[in-house]
Amino acid sequence: METSDIKQRLSIEKVLSHYGLQANRNNMLKCPFHEEKEPSLKIYPPHPASVPQGTCGV
């Protein structure tokens, strides 16, 4: 199975849910790689990509 096949079959929401993560109504969530007070990770559904925003430098 190719990476592109996996991306077509799984939404970013399903992947986040699998890891116990959920974006807020603005599609923002706290970065899972470090502790932070405010969400800085922005996701862009339905595209299988996420881009750190704000203070998240990871």
Secondary structure, DSSP 8 states (H G I E B T S, - for coil): --HHHHHHHS-HHHHHHHTT----TTSEE--TTS--SS--EEE-TTSS-EEE-TT---
